[in-house]
């Protein structure tokens, strides 16, 4: 009689464990991350969607590393920065037929904008570690404003400004 009671208890335990595994698999399947789902991150408590690689294009702004003379109050010593800049842009944006063509059409104005930006920066600002991040955001916003200047709908075309070289002296 004792064997029959132990057998029933063992069957009940196995049934409970099986149900727990089924529930965990269901939870992972329904609510868990799916492999084809877009990566997301939080910035300032706002959900930011990272675009897939297929949605973005890359445009190298200068063929070679570009030198810019920095703003300097001390005339005896000039400071300069060497940067390599790439633009990561959305391939498709609502209201714009061809983003790459639009960027190419405004390429000289974008280069001028970048040059003017660095002419108004001092060596002390460039030495600050946070300045690089601020420069990326400032340039991204200014370039997007330039590209949207003739558009009815304002959309971000430039996703990110990438400094692949950053050397100052």
C-alpha positions as CSV (number, residue, x, y, z in Angstrom):
1,X,0.0,0.0,0.0
2,X,2.9,2.3,0.7
3,X,4.3,1.8,-2.7
4,X,1.1,2.8,-4.4
5,X,0.9,6.1,-2.3
6,X,4.6,7.0,-3.2
7,X,3.9,6.3,-6.8
8,X,0.9,8.7,-6.9
9,X,2.9,11.4,-5.1
10,X,5.7,11.0,-7.6
11,X,3.2,11.3,-10.5
12,X,1.7,14.4,-9.1
13,X,5.2,16.0,-8.7
14,X,6.1,15.1,-12.3
15,X,2.8,16.6,-13.5
16,X,3.4,19.8,-11.6
17,X,7.0,20.1,-13.0
18,X,5.8,19.4,-16.5
19,X,3.1,22.1,-16.2
20,X,5.8,24.6,-14.9
21,X,8.0,23.8,-17.9
22,X,5.1,24.3,-20.3
23,X,4.2,27.6,-18.7
24,X,7.8,28.9,-19.0
25,X,8.0,27.9,-22.6
26,X,4.7,29.6,-23.3
27,X,6.0,32.8,-21.5
28,X,9.2,32.8,-23.5
29,X,7.3,32.2,-26.7
30,X,4.7,34.8,-26.2
31,X,6.4,37.6,-24.2
32,X,10.1,36.8,-24.7
33,X,12.4,38.6,-27.2
34,X,12.0,37.3,-30.7
35,X,15.2,37.0,-32.8
36,X,13.9,39.1,-35.7
37,X,12.6,41.9,-33.4
38,X,14.4,45.2,-33.6
39,X,16.8,46.2,-30.9
40,X,15.6,48.9,-28.5
41,X,17.3,51.0,-25.9
42,X,16.3,53.7,-23.5
43,X,17.6,57.3,-23.5
44,X,16.2,59.9,-21.1
45,X,13.4,57.4,-20.1
46,X,12.2,57.3,-23.8
47,X,12.2,54.2,-25.9
48,X,14.6,54.5,-28.8
49,X,14.4,52.0,-31.7
50,X,17.7,51.2,-33.3
51,X,17.2,50.8,-37.0
52,X,18.3,47.6,-38.8
53,X,21.3,47.7,-41.0
54,X,19.1,47.5,-44.1
55,X,17.4,50.7,-43.1
56,X,20.6,52.7,-42.9
57,X,23.2,53.9,-45.4
58,X,26.7,55.3,-44.8
59,X,28.2,58.3,-46.5
60,X,31.8,59.3,-45.9
61,X,31.8,63.1,-45.8
62,X,35.4,63.6,-46.7
63,X,37.6,61.3,-48.9
64,X,40.5,61.8,-46.5
65,X,41.0,62.9,-43.0
66,X,40.1,66.6,-42.8
67,X,42.0,69.3,-40.8
68,X,40.2,72.3,-39.3
69,X,41.9,75.2,-37.5
70,X,40.3,75.8,-34.1
71,X,39.2,79.1,-32.7
72,X,42.1,80.5,-30.6
73,X,42.5,83.7,-28.6
74,X,46.2,83.0,-28.3
75,X,47.6,84.1,-31.7
76,X,51.1,82.8,-30.8
77,X,49.9,79.2,-30.9
78,X,47.4,77.8,-33.5
79,X,45.4,74.6,-32.7
80,X,43.9,72.2,-35.1
81,X,41.8,69.1,-35.2
82,X,41.9,66.2,-37.7
83,X,38.6,64.4,-38.1
84,X,37.2,61.7,-40.3
85,X,33.4,61.9,-40.5
86,X,30.9,59.5,-41.8
87,X,27.1,60.1,-41.9
88,X,24.7,57.2,-41.1
89,X,21.4,58.1,-42.8
90,X,18.0,56.6,-43.2
91,X,17.6,55.2,-46.8
92,X,13.9,55.8,-46.7
93,X,12.2,58.8,-45.1
94,X,8.5,59.8,-45.5
95,X,8.3,62.6,-48.0
96,X,11.7,62.1,-49.6
97,X,12.1,59.9,-52.6
98,X,15.9,59.4,-52.5
99,X,17.8,60.3,-49.3
100,X,21.2,59.5,-50.7
101,X,20.6,61.8,-53.7
102,X,19.5,64.6,-51.3
103,X,22.6,64.2,-49.2
104,X,24.8,64.2,-52.3
105,X,23.0,67.4,-53.5
106,X,23.7,69.1,-50.2
107,X,27.2,67.7,-49.7
108,X,29.1,71.0,-50.2
109,X,26.8,72.8,-47.8
110,X,27.2,70.0,-45.2
111,X,31.0,70.2,-45.5
112,X,30.8,74.0,-45.1
113,X,28.6,73.5,-42.0
114,X,31.1,71.1,-40.5
115,X,34.0,73.5,-41.2
116,X,32.2,76.4,-39.6
117,X,31.3,74.3,-36.6
118,X,34.9,73.5,-35.9
119,X,36.0,77.1,-36.5
120,X,33.9,78.2,-33.6
121,X,35.4,75.6,-31.2
122,X,38.4,76.0,-29.0
123,X,41.1,73.5,-28.1
124,X,39.9,73.4,-24.5
125,X,36.4,72.4,-25.6
126,X,37.8,69.6,-27.9
127,X,39.9,68.3,-24.9
128,X,36.7,67.8,-22.9
129,X,35.6,64.2,-23.2
130,X,31.9,65.1,-23.3
131,X,32.4,67.5,-26.2
132,X,32.7,64.7,-28.8
133,X,29.3,63.4,-27.9
134,X,27.9,67.0,-28.0
135,X,29.5,67.7,-31.3
136,X,27.9,64.5,-32.8
137,X,24.5,65.7,-31.6
138,X,25.0,69.3,-32.7
139,X,26.2,68.3,-36.2
140,X,23.4,65.8,-36.6
141,X,20.8,68.4,-35.7
142,X,22.3,71.1,-37.9
143,X,22.7,68.7,-40.9
144,X,19.1,67.5,-40.5
145,X,17.9,71.1,-40.3
146,X,19.8,71.9,-43.5
147,X,18.4,68.8,-45.4
148,X,14.9,69.6,-44.2
149,X,15.0,73.3,-45.1
150,X,13.1,72.7,-48.4
151,X,10.8,70.0,-47.1
152,X,7.2,70.3,-46.0
153,X,7.5,67.4,-43.5
154,X,10.4,67.6,-41.1
155,X,12.1,64.2,-40.6
156,X,15.4,63.1,-39.4
157,X,17.4,62.0,-42.4
158,X,20.8,61.7,-40.6
159,X,20.7,59.0,-37.9
160,X,24.2,59.5,-36.6
161,X,27.4,61.4,-37.2
162,X,30.4,59.1,-36.7
163,X,33.9,60.4,-36.0
164,X,36.1,57.6,-37.3
165,X,39.2,59.8,-36.6
166,X,39.6,62.4,-33.9
167,X,43.0,63.9,-33.3
168,X,43.6,67.4,-32.0
169,X,46.8,69.4,-31.3
